Amino acid sequence: MLSLVFHDGGKEDWILVPDLIWKKIVHHLLMQALFDSNVEYHY
């Protein structure tokens, strides 16, 4: 499980994301980045 934390005006909302869904999201973002030359990722 991955925990996503959103900071919203001092309060934190925790959302648990199952691994399979998280991997699909990451994969989708990576594929989108590869085909979209306008997107830049800085590490």
mmCIF entry with sequence, helices, sheets and N, C-alpha, C, O atoms, coordinates in Angstrom:
data_MODEL
# 
_entry.id   MODEL 
# 
_entity.id                         1 
_entity.type                       polymer 
_entity.pdbx_number_of_molecules   1 
# 
_entity_poly.entity_id                      1 
_entity_poly.type                           'polypeptide(L)' 
_entity_poly.nstd_linkage                   no 
_entity_poly.nstd_monomer                   no 
_entity_poly.pdbx_seq_one_letter_code       MLSLVFHDGGKEDWILVPDLIWKKIVHHLLMQALFDSNVEYHY 
_entity_poly.pdbx_seq_one_letter_code_can   MLSLVFHDGGKEDWILVPDLIWKKIVHHLLMQALFDSNVEYHY 
_entity_poly.pdbx_strand_id                 A 
# 
loop_
_entity_poly_seq.entity_id 
_entity_poly_seq.num 
_entity_poly_seq.mon_id 
_entity_poly_seq.hetero 
1 1  MET n 
1 2  LEU n 
1 3  SER n 
1 4  LEU n 
1 5  VAL n 
1 6  PHE n 
1 7  HIS n 
1 8  ASP n 
1 9  GLY n 
1 10 GLY n 
1 11 LYS n 
1 12 GLU n 
1 13 ASP n 
1 14 TRP n 
1 15 ILE n 
1 16 LEU n 
1 17 VAL n 
1 18 PRO n 
1 19 ASP n 
1 20 LEU n 
1 21 ILE n 
1 22 TRP n 
1 23 LYS n 
1 24 LYS n 
1 25 ILE n 
1 26 VAL n 
1 27 HIS n 
1 28 HIS n 
1 29 LEU n 
1 30 LEU n 
1 31 MET n 
1 32 GLN n 
1 33 ALA n 
1 34 LEU n 
1 35 PHE n 
1 36 ASP n 
1 37 SER n 
1 38 ASN n 
1 39 VAL n 
1 40 GLU n 
1 41 TYR n 
1 42 HIS n 
1 43 TYR n 
# 
_struct_asym.id          A 
_struct_asym.entity_id   1 
# 
_struct_conf.conf_type_id            HELX_P 
_struct_conf.id                      HELX_P1 
_struct_conf.pdbx_PDB_helix_id       AA1 
_struct_conf.beg_label_comp_id       ASP 
_struct_conf.beg_label_asym_id       A 
_struct_conf.beg_label_seq_id        19 
_struct_conf.pdbx_beg_PDB_ins_code   ? 
_struct_conf.end_label_comp_id       PHE 
_struct_conf.end_label_asym_id       A 
_struct_conf.end_label_seq_id        35 
_struct_conf.pdbx_end_PDB_ins_code   ? 
_struct_conf.beg_auth_comp_id        ASP 
_struct_conf.beg_auth_asym_id        A 
_struct_conf.beg_auth_seq_id         19 
_struct_conf.end_auth_comp_id        PHE 
_struct_conf.end_auth_asym_id        A 
_struct_conf.end_auth_seq_id         35 
_struct_conf.pdbx_PDB_helix_class    1 
_struct_conf.details                 ? 
_struct_conf.pdbx_PDB_helix_length   17 
# 
_struct_conf_type.id          HELX_P 
_struct_conf_type.criteria    ? 
_struct_conf_type.reference   ? 
# 
_struct_sheet.id               AA1 
_struct_sheet.type             ? 
_struct_sheet.number_strands   2 
_struct_sheet.details          ? 
# 
_struct_sheet_order.sheet_id     AA1 
_struct_sheet_order.range_id_1   1 
_struct_sheet_order.range_id_2   2 
_struct_sheet_order.offset       ? 
_struct_sheet_order.sense        anti-parallel 
# 
loop_
_struct_sheet_range.sheet_id 
_struct_sheet_range.id 
_struct_sheet_range.beg_label_comp_id 
_struct_sheet_range.beg_label_asym_id 
_struct_sheet_range.beg_label_seq_id 
_struct_sheet_range.pdbx_beg_PDB_ins_code 
_struct_sheet_range.end_label_comp_id 
_struct_sheet_range.end_label_asym_id 
_struct_sheet_range.end_label_seq_id 
_struct_sheet_range.pdbx_end_PDB_ins_code 
_struct_sheet_range.beg_auth_comp_id 
_struct_sheet_range.beg_auth_asym_id 
_struct_sheet_range.beg_auth_seq_id 
_struct_sheet_range.end_auth_comp_id 
_struct_sheet_range.end_auth_asym_id 
_struct_sheet_range.end_auth_seq_id 
AA1 1 LEU A 2  ? ASP A 8  ? LEU A 2  ASP A 8  
AA1 2 LYS A 11 ? VAL A 17 ? LYS A 11 VAL A 17 
# 
loop_
_atom_site.group_PDB 
_atom_site.id 
_atom_site.type_symbol 
_atom_site.label_atom_id 
_atom_site.label_alt_id 
_atom_site.label_comp_id 
_atom_site.label_asym_id 
_atom_site.label_entity_id 
_atom_site.label_seq_id 
_atom_site.pdbx_PDB_ins_code 
_atom_site.Cartn_x 
_atom_site.Cartn_y 
_atom_site.Cartn_z 
_atom_site.occupancy 
_atom_site.B_iso_or_equiv 
_atom_site.pdbx_formal_charge 
_atom_site.auth_seq_id 
_atom_site.auth_comp_id 
_atom_site.auth_asym_id 
_atom_site.auth_atom_id 
_atom_site.pdbx_PDB_model_num 
ATOM 1   N N  . MET A 1 1  ? 0.836  -1.194 0.000   1.00 0.00 ? 1  MET A N  1 
ATOM 2   C CA . MET A 1 1  ? 0.000  0.000  0.000   1.00 0.00 ? 1  MET A CA 1 
ATOM 3   C C  . MET A 1 1  ? 0.876  1.252  0.000   1.00 0.00 ? 1  MET A C  1 
ATOM 4   O O  . MET A 1 1  ? 1.918  1.310  0.653   1.00 0.00 ? 1  MET A O  1 
ATOM 5   N N  . LEU A 1 2  ? 0.425  2.233  -0.741  1.00 0.00 ? 2  LEU A N  1 
ATOM 6   C CA . LEU A 1 2  ? 1.138  3.500  -0.777  1.00 0.00 ? 2  LEU A CA 1 
ATOM 7   C C  . LEU A 1 2  ? 0.244  4.567  -0.163  1.00 0.00 ? 2  LEU A C  1 
ATOM 8   O O  . LEU A 1 2  ? -0.954 4.626  -0.442  1.00 0.00 ? 2  LEU A O  1 
ATOM 9   N N  . SER A 1 3  ? 0.832  5.400  0.669   1.00 0.00 ? 3  SER A N  1 
ATOM 10  C CA . SER A 1 3  ? 0.051  6.470  1.282   1.00 0.00 ? 3  SER A CA 1 
ATOM 11  C C  . SER A 1 3  ? 0.340  7.787  0.591   1.00 0.00 ? 3  SER A C  1 
ATOM 12  O O  . SER A 1 3  ? 1.491  8.214  0.500   1.00 0.00 ? 3  SER A O  1 
ATOM 13  N N  . LEU A 1 4  ? -0.712 8.428  0.104   1.00 0.00 ? 4  LEU A N  1 
ATOM 14  C CA . LEU A 1 4  ? -0.559 9.736  -0.512  1.00 0.00 ? 4  LEU A CA 1 
ATOM 15  C C  . LEU A 1 4  ? -1.001 10.779 0.511   1.00 0.00 ? 4  LEU A C  1 
ATOM 16  O O  . LEU A 1 4  ? -2.060 10.649 1.125   1.00 0.00 ? 4  LEU A O  1 
ATOM 17  N N  . VAL A 1 5  ? -0.184 11.809 0.685   1.00 0.00 ? 5  VAL A N  1 
ATOM 18  C CA . VAL A 1 5  ? -0.515 12.850 1.657   1.00 0.00 ? 5  VAL A CA 1 
ATOM 19  C C  . VAL A 1 5  ? -0.732 14.157 0.921   1.00 0.00 ? 5  VAL A C  1 
ATOM 20  O O  . VAL A 1 5  ? 0.126  14.615 0.166   1.00 0.00 ? 5  VAL A O  1 
ATOM 21  N N  . PHE A 1 6  ? -1.887 14.746 1.152   1.00 0.00 ? 6  PHE A N  1 
ATOM 22  C CA . PHE A 1 6  ? -2.192 16.028 0.538   1.00 0.00 ? 6  PHE A CA 1 
ATOM 23  C C  . PHE A 1 6  ? -2.215 17.089 1.623   1.00 0.00 ? 6  PHE A C  1 
ATOM 24  O O  . PHE A 1 6  ? -2.964 16.971 2.593   1.00 0.00 ? 6  PHE A O  1 
ATOM 25  N N  . HIS A 1 7  ? -1.397 18.127 1.466   1.00 0.00 ? 7  HIS A N  1 
ATOM 26  C CA . HIS A 1 7  ? -1.369 19.209 2.433   1.00 0.00 ? 7  HIS A CA 1 
ATOM 27  C C  . HIS A 1 7  ? -2.322 20.302 1.961   1.00 0.00 ? 7  HIS A C  1 
ATOM 28  O O  . HIS A 1 7  ? -2.115 20.918 0.916   1.00 0.00 ? 7  HIS A O  1 
ATOM 29  N N  . ASP A 1 8  ? -3.353 20.526 2.736   1.00 0.00 ? 8  ASP A N  1 
ATOM 30  C CA . ASP A 1 8  ? -4.372 21.488 2.337   1.00 0.00 ? 8  ASP A CA 1 
ATOM 31  C C  . ASP A 1 8  ? -4.641 22.449 3.485   1.00 0.00 ? 8  ASP A C  1 
ATOM 32  O O  . ASP A 1 8  ? -5.450 22.169 4.369   1.00 0.00 ? 8  ASP A O  1 
ATOM 33  N N  . GLY A 1 9  ? -3.955 23.583 3.459   1.00 0.00 ? 9  GLY A N  1 
ATOM 34  C CA . GLY A 1 9  ? -4.182 24.600 4.476   1.00 0.00 ? 9  GLY A CA 1 
ATOM 35  C C  . GLY A 1 9  ? -3.911 24.121 5.888   1.00 0.00 ? 9  GLY A C  1 
ATOM 36  O O  . GLY A 1 9  ? -4.622 24.492 6.822   1.00 0.00 ? 9  GLY A O  1 
ATOM 37  N N  . GLY A 1 10 ? -2.881 23.293 6.048   1.00 0.00 ? 10 GLY A N  1 
ATOM 38  C CA . GLY A 1 10 ? -2.496 22.869 7.391   1.00 0.00 ? 10 GLY A CA 1 
ATOM 39  C C  . GLY A 1 10 ? -3.043 21.504 7.782   1.00 0.00 ? 10 GLY A C  1 
ATOM 40  O O  . GLY A 1 10 ? -2.507 20.858 8.682   1.00 0.00 ? 10 GLY A O  1 
ATOM 41  N N  . LYS A 1 11 ? -4.116 21.053 7.109   1.00 0.00 ? 11 LYS A N  1 
ATOM 42  C CA . LYS A 1 11 ? -4.639 19.727 7.431   1.00 0.00 ? 11 LYS A CA 1 
ATOM 43  C C  . LYS A 1 11 ? -4.105 18.719 6.427   1.00 0.00 ? 11 LYS A C  1 
ATOM 44  O O  . LYS A 1 11 ? -3.828 19.069 5.280   1.00 0.00 ? 11 LYS A O  1 
ATOM 45  N N  . GLU A 1 12 ? -3.962 17.485 6.849   1.00 0.00 ? 12 GLU A N  1 
ATOM 46  C CA . GLU A 1 12 ? -3.435 16.452 5.967   1.00 0.00 ? 12 GLU A CA 1 
ATOM 47  C C  . GLU A 1 12 ? -4.494 15.393 5.710   1.00 0.00 ? 12 GLU A C  1 
ATOM 48  O O  . GLU A 1 12 ? -5.141 14.899 6.634   1.00 0.00 ? 12 GLU A O  1 
ATOM 49  N N  . ASP A 1 13 ? -4.657 15.053 4.438   1.00 0.00 ? 13 ASP A N  1 
ATOM 50  C CA . ASP A 1 13 ? -5.570 13.986 4.063   1.00 0.00 ? 13 ASP A CA 1 
ATOM 51  C C  . ASP A 1 13 ? -4.746 12.808 3.560   1.00 0.00 ? 13 ASP A C  1 
ATOM 52  O O  . ASP A 1 13 ? -3.976 12.928 2.607   1.00 0.00 ? 13 ASP A O  1 
ATOM 53  N N  . TRP A 1 14 ? -4.926 11.666 4.221   1.00 0.00 ? 14 TRP A N  1 
ATOM 54  C CA . TRP A 1 14 ? -4.179 10.476 3.822   1.00 0.00 ? 14 TRP A CA 1 
ATOM 55  C C  . TRP A 1 14 ? -5.056 9.580  2.965   1.00 0.00 ? 14 TRP A C  1 
ATOM 56  O O  . TRP A 1 14 ? -6.198 9.289  3.323   1.00 0.00 ? 14 TRP A O  1 
ATOM 57  N N  . ILE A 1 15 ? -4.528 9.153  1.850   1.00 0.00 ? 15 ILE A N  1 
ATOM 58  C CA . ILE A 1 15 ? -5.266 8.254  0.969   1.00 0.00 ? 15 ILE A CA 1 
ATOM 59  C C  . ILE A 1 15 ? -4.407 7.020  0.705   1.00 0.00 ? 15 ILE A C  1 
ATOM 60  O O  . ILE A 1 15 ? -3.262 7.126  0.264   1.00 0.00 ? 15 ILE A O  1 
ATOM 61  N N  . LEU A 1 16 ? -4.971 5.864  0.979   1.00 0.00 ? 16 LEU A N  1 
ATOM 62  C CA . LEU A 1 16 ? -4.245 4.616  0.737   1.00 0.00 ? 16 LEU A CA 1 
ATOM 63  C C  . LEU A 1 16 ? -4.584 4.103  -0.656  1.00 0.00 ? 16 LEU A C  1 
ATOM 64  O O  . LEU A 1 16 ? -5.753 3.964  -1.018  1.00 0.00 ? 16 LEU A O  1 
ATOM 65  N N  . VAL A 1 17 ? -3.543 3.827  -1.425  1.00 0.00 ? 17 VAL A N  1 
ATOM 66  C CA . VAL A 1 17 ? -3.732 3.375  -2.801  1.00 0.00 ? 17 VAL A CA 1 
ATOM 67  C C  . VAL A 1 17 ? -3.168 1.970  -2.955  1.00 0.00 ? 17 VAL A C  1 
ATOM 68  O O  . VAL A 1 17 ? -1.984 1.752  -2.700  1.00 0.00 ? 17 VAL A O  1 
ATOM 69  N N  . PRO A 1 18 ? -3.992 1.017  -3.367  1.00 0.00 ? 18 PRO A N  1 
ATOM 70  C CA . PRO A 1 18 ? -3.503 -0.353 -3.582  1.00 0.00 ? 18 PRO A CA 1 
ATOM 71  C C  . PRO A 1 18 ? -2.371 -0.374 -4.604  1.00 0.00 ? 18 PRO A C  1 
ATOM 72  O O  . PRO A 1 18 ? -2.349 0.434  -5.532  1.00 0.00 ? 18 PRO A O  1 
ATOM 73  N N  . ASP A 1 19 ? -1.439 -1.294 -4.431  1.00 0.00 ? 19 ASP A N  1 
ATOM 74  C CA . ASP A 1 19 ? -0.255 -1.367 -5.287  1.00 0.00 ? 19 ASP A CA 1 
ATOM 75  C C  . ASP A 1 19 ? -0.586 -1.491 -6.771  1.00 0.00 ? 19 ASP A C  1 
ATOM 76  O O  . ASP A 1 19 ? 0.040  -0.838 -7.606  1.00 0.00 ? 19 ASP A O  1 
ATOM 77  N N  . LEU A 1 20 ? -1.573 -2.334 -7.100  1.00 0.00 ? 20 LEU A N  1 
ATOM 78  C CA . LEU A 1 20 ? -1.902 -2.537 -8.509  1.00 0.00 ? 20 LEU A CA 1 
ATOM 79  C C  . LEU A 1 20 ? -2.388 -1.244 -9.159  1.00 0.00 ? 20 LEU A C  1 
ATOM 80  O O  . LEU A 1 20 ? -1.984 -0.910 -10.273 1.00 0.00 ? 20 LEU A O  1 
ATOM 81  N N  . ILE A 1 21 ? -3.246 -0.530 -8.462  1.00 0.00 ? 21 ILE A N  1 
ATOM 82  C CA . ILE A 1 21 ? -3.757 0.728  -9.009  1.00 0.00 ? 21 ILE A CA 1 
ATOM 83  C C  . ILE A 1 21 ? -2.624 1.743  -9.123  1.00 0.00 ? 21 ILE A C  1 
ATOM 84  O O  . ILE A 1 21 ? -2.518 2.461  -10.118 1.00 0.00 ? 21 ILE A O  1 
ATOM 85  N N  . TRP A 1 22 ? -1.778 1.795  -8.094  1.00 0.00 ? 22 TRP A N  1 
ATOM 86  C CA . TRP A 1 22 ? -0.661 2.742  -8.099  1.00 0.00 ? 22 TRP A CA 1 
ATOM 87  C C  . TRP A 1 22 ? 0.275  2.472  -9.268  1.00 0.00 ? 22 TRP A C  1 
ATOM 88  O O  . TRP A 1 22 ? 0.715  3.402  -9.944  1.00 0.00 ? 22 TRP A O  1 
ATOM 89  N N  . LYS A 1 23 ? 0.579  1.201  -9.507  1.00 0.00 ? 23 LYS A N  1 
ATOM 90  C CA . LYS A 1 23 ? 1.476  0.855  -10.615 1.00 0.00 ? 23 LYS A CA 1 
ATOM 91  C C  . LYS A 1 23 ? 0.862  1.231  -11.955 1.00 0.00 ? 23 LYS A C  1 
ATOM 92  O O  . LYS A 1 23 ? 1.571  1.657  -12.866 1.00 0.00 ? 23 LYS A O  1 
ATOM 93  N N  . LYS A 1 24 ? -0.463 1.074  -12.082 1.00 0.00 ? 24 LYS A N  1 
ATOM 94  C CA . LYS A 1 24 ? -1.130 1.456  -13.326 1.00 0.00 ? 24 LYS A CA 1 
ATOM 95  C C  . LYS A 1 24 ? -1.035 2.961  -13.537 1.00 0.00 ? 24 LYS A C  1 
ATOM 96  O O  . LYS A 1 24 ? -0.821 3.426  -14.657 1.00 0.00 ? 24 LYS A O  1 
ATOM 97  N N  . ILE A 1 25 ? -1.195 3.724  -12.452 1.00 0.00 ? 25 ILE A N  1 
ATOM 98  C CA . ILE A 1 25 ? -1.111 5.186  -12.554 1.00 0.00 ? 25 ILE A CA 1 
ATOM 99  C C  . ILE A 1 25 ? 0.297  5.604  -12.970 1.00 0.00 ? 25 ILE A C  1 
ATOM 100 O O  . ILE A 1 25 ? 0.467  6.430  -13.866 1.00 0.00 ? 25 ILE A O  1 
ATOM 101 N N  . VAL A 1 26 ? 1.297  5.032  -12.318 1.00 0.00 ? 26 VAL A N  1 
ATOM 102 C CA . VAL A 1 26 ? 2.686  5.368  -12.637 1.00 0.00 ? 26 VAL A CA 1 
ATOM 103 C C  . VAL A 1 26 ? 2.993  5.000  -14.085 1.00 0.00 ? 26 VAL A C  1 
ATOM 104 O O  . VAL A 1 26 ? 3.604  5.784  -14.812 1.00 0.00 ? 26 VAL A O  1 
ATOM 105 N N  . HIS A 1 27 ? 2.576  3.823  -14.497 1.00 0.00 ? 27 HIS A N  1 
ATOM 106 C CA . HIS A 1 27 ? 2.824  3.362  -15.864 1.00 0.00 ? 27 HIS A CA 1 
ATOM 107 C C  . HIS A 1 27 ? 2.163  4.299  -16.869 1.00 0.00 ? 27 HIS A C  1 
ATOM 108 O O  . HIS A 1 27 ? 2.758  4.645  -17.889 1.00 0.00 ? 27 HIS A O  1 
ATOM 109 N N  . HIS A 1 28 ? 0.943  4.702  -16.579 1.00 0.00 ? 28 HIS A N  1 
ATOM 110 C CA . HIS A 1 28 ? 0.220  5.613  -17.460 1.00 0.00 ? 28 HIS A CA 1 
ATOM 111 C C  . HIS A 1 28 ? 0.953  6.944  -17.581 1.00 0.00 ? 28 HIS A C  1 
ATOM 112 O O  . HIS A 1 28 ? 1.089  7.492  -18.675 1.00 0.00 ? 28 HIS A O  1 
ATOM 113 N N  . LEU A 1 29 ? 1.427  7.460  -16.441 1.00 0.00 ? 29 LEU A N  1 
ATOM 114 C CA . LEU A 1 29 ? 2.136  8.740  -16.457 1.00 0.00 ? 29 LEU A CA 1 
ATOM 115 C C  . LEU A 1 29 ? 3.442  8.641  -17.230 1.00 0.00 ? 29 LEU A C  1 
ATOM 116 O O  . LEU A 1 29 ? 3.816  9.563  -17.956 1.00 0.00 ? 29 LEU A O  1 
ATOM 117 N N  . LEU A 1 30 ? 4.134  7.519  -17.070 1.00 0.00 ? 30 LEU A N  1 
ATOM 118 C CA . LEU A 1 30 ? 5.395  7.329  -17.784 1.00 0.00 ? 30 LEU A CA 1 
ATOM 119 C C  . LEU A 1 30 ? 5.165  7.230  -19.280 1.00 0.00 ? 30 LEU A C  1 
ATOM 120 O O  . LEU A 1 30 ? 5.906  7.821  -20.066 1.00 0.00 ? 30 LEU A O  1 
ATOM 121 N N  . MET A 1 31 ? 4.139  6.483  -19.679 1.00 0.00 ? 31 MET A N  1 
ATOM 122 C CA . MET A 1 31 ? 3.829  6.344  -21.104 1.00 0.00 ? 31 MET A CA 1 
ATOM 123 C C  . MET A 1 31 ? 3.428  7.691  -21.689 1.00 0.00 ? 31 MET A C  1 
ATOM 124 O O  . MET A 1 31 ? 3.826  8.030  -22.803 1.00 0.00 ? 31 MET A O  1 
ATOM 125 N N  . GLN A 1 32 ? 2.647  8.454  -20.948 1.00 0.00 ? 32 GLN A N  1 
ATOM 126 C CA . GLN A 1 32 ? 2.214  9.761  -21.407 1.00 0.00 ? 32 GLN A CA 1 
ATOM 127 C C  . GLN A 1 32 ? 3.415  10.689 -21.573 1.00 0.00 ? 32 GLN A C  1 
ATOM 128 O O  . GLN A 1 32 ? 3.490  11.461 -22.530 1.00 0.00 ? 32 GLN A O  1 
ATOM 129 N N  . ALA A 1 33 ? 4.342  10.605 -20.640 1.00 0.00 ? 33 ALA A N  1 
ATOM 130 C CA . ALA A 1 33 ? 5.531  11.463 -20.692 1.00 0.00 ? 33 ALA A CA 1 
ATOM 131 C C  . ALA A 1 33 ? 6.401  11.127 -21.900 1.00 0.00 ? 33 ALA A C  1 
ATOM 132 O O  . ALA A 1 33 ? 6.981  12.015 -22.526 1.00 0.00 ? 33 ALA A O  1 
ATOM 133 N N  . LEU A 1 34 ? 6.485  9.848  -22.218 1.00 0.00 ? 34 LEU A N  1 
ATOM 134 C CA . LEU A 1 34 ? 7.319  9.432  -23.344 1.00 0.00 ? 34 LEU A CA 1 
ATOM 135 C C  . LEU A 1 34 ? 6.790  9.967  -24.672 1.00 0.00 ? 34 LEU A C  1 
ATOM 136 O O  . LEU A 1 34 ? 7.561  10.285 -25.578 1.00 0.00 ? 34 LEU A O  1 
ATOM 137 N N  . PHE A 1 35 ? 5.470  10.060 -24.775 1.00 0.00 ? 35 PHE A N  1 
ATOM 138 C CA . PHE A 1 35 ? 4.876  10.482 -26.039 1.00 0.00 ? 35 PHE A CA 1 
ATOM 139 C C  . PHE A 1 35 ? 4.551  11.971 -26.077 1.00 0.00 ? 35 PHE A C  1 
ATOM 140 O O  . PHE A 1 35 ? 4.120  12.490 -27.107 1.00 0.00 ? 35 PHE A O  1 
ATOM 141 N N  . ASP A 1 36 ? 4.755  12.648 -24.968 1.00 0.00 ? 36 ASP A N  1 
ATOM 142 C CA . ASP A 1 36 ? 4.452  14.081 -24.918 1.00 0.00 ? 36 ASP A CA 1 
ATOM 143 C C  . ASP A 1 36 ? 5.733  14.858 -24.690 1.00 0.00 ? 36 ASP A C  1 
ATOM 144 O O  . ASP A 1 36 ? 6.232  14.937 -23.567 1.00 0.00 ? 36 ASP A O  1 
ATOM 145 N N  . SER A 1 37 ? 6.262  15.432 -25.759 1.00 0.00 ? 37 SER A N  1 
ATOM 146 C CA . SER A 1 37 ? 7.544  16.120 -25.672 1.00 0.00 ? 37 SER A CA 1 
ATOM 147 C C  . SER A 1 37 ? 7.446  17.421 -24.881 1.00 0.00 ? 37 SER A C  1 
ATOM 148 O O  . SER A 1 37 ? 8.466  18.022 -24.546 1.00 0.00 ? 37 SER A O  1 
ATOM 149 N N  . ASN A 1 38 ? 6.222  17.858 -24.582 1.00 0.00 ? 38 ASN A N  1 
ATOM 150 C CA . ASN A 1 38 ? 6.056  19.098 -23.836 1.00 0.00 ? 38 ASN A CA 1 
ATOM 151 C C  . ASN A 1 38 ? 6.185  18.887 -22.327 1.00 0.00 ? 38 ASN A C  1 
ATOM 152 O O  . ASN A 1 38 ? 6.281  19.843 -21.557 1.00 0.00 ? 38 ASN A O  1 
ATOM 153 N N  . VAL A 1 39 ? 6.183  17.616 -21.924 1.00 0.00 ? 39 VAL A N  1 
ATOM 154 C CA . VAL A 1 39 ? 6.265  17.326 -20.503 1.00 0.00 ? 39 VAL A CA 1 
ATOM 155 C C  . VAL A 1 39 ? 7.720  17.100 -20.102 1.00 0.00 ? 39 VAL A C  1 
ATOM 156 O O  . VAL A 1 39 ? 8.441  16.327 -20.733 1.00 0.00 ? 39 VAL A O  1 
ATOM 157 N N  . GLU A 1 40 ? 8.128  17.781 -19.057 1.00 0.00 ? 40 GLU A N  1 
ATOM 158 C CA . GLU A 1 40 ? 9.497  17.603 -18.568 1.00 0.00 ? 40 GLU A CA 1 
ATOM 159 C C  . GLU A 1 40 ? 9.454  17.150 -17.111 1.00 0.00 ? 40 GLU A C  1 
ATOM 160 O O  . GLU A 1 40 ? 8.704  17.689 -16.298 1.00 0.00 ? 40 GLU A O  1 
ATOM 161 N N  . TYR A 1 41 ? 10.271 16.152 -16.803 1.00 0.00 ? 41 TYR A N  1 
ATOM 162 C CA . TYR A 1 41 ? 10.373 15.683 -15.428 1.00 0.00 ? 41 TYR A CA 1 
ATOM 163 C C  . TYR A 1 41 ? 11.779 15.984 -14.919 1.00 0.00 ? 41 TYR A C  1 
ATOM 164 O O  . TYR A 1 41 ? 12.771 15.638 -15.561 1.00 0.00 ? 41 TYR A O  1 
ATOM 165 N N  . HIS A 1 42 ? 11.850 16.628 -13.765 1.00 0.00 ? 42 HIS A N  1 
ATOM 166 C CA . HIS A 1 42 ? 13.146 16.977 -13.179 1.00 0.00 ? 42 HIS A CA 1 
ATOM 167 C C  . HIS A 1 42 ? 13.346 16.146 -11.923 1.00 0.00 ? 42 HIS A C  1 
ATOM 168 O O  . HIS A 1 42 ? 12.520 16.164 -11.010 1.00 0.00 ? 42 HIS A O  1 
ATOM 169 N N  . TYR A 1 43 ? 14.460 15.415 -11.889 1.00 0.00 ? 43 TYR A N  1 
ATOM 170 C CA . TYR A 1 43 ? 14.735 14.569 -10.742 1.00 0.00 ? 43 TYR A CA 1 
ATOM 171 C C  . TYR A 1 43 ? 15.827 15.189 -9.898  1.00 0.00 ? 43 TYR A C  1 
ATOM 172 O O  . TYR A 1 43 ? 16.210 14.626 -8.873  1.00 0.00 ? 43 TYR A O  1 
# 
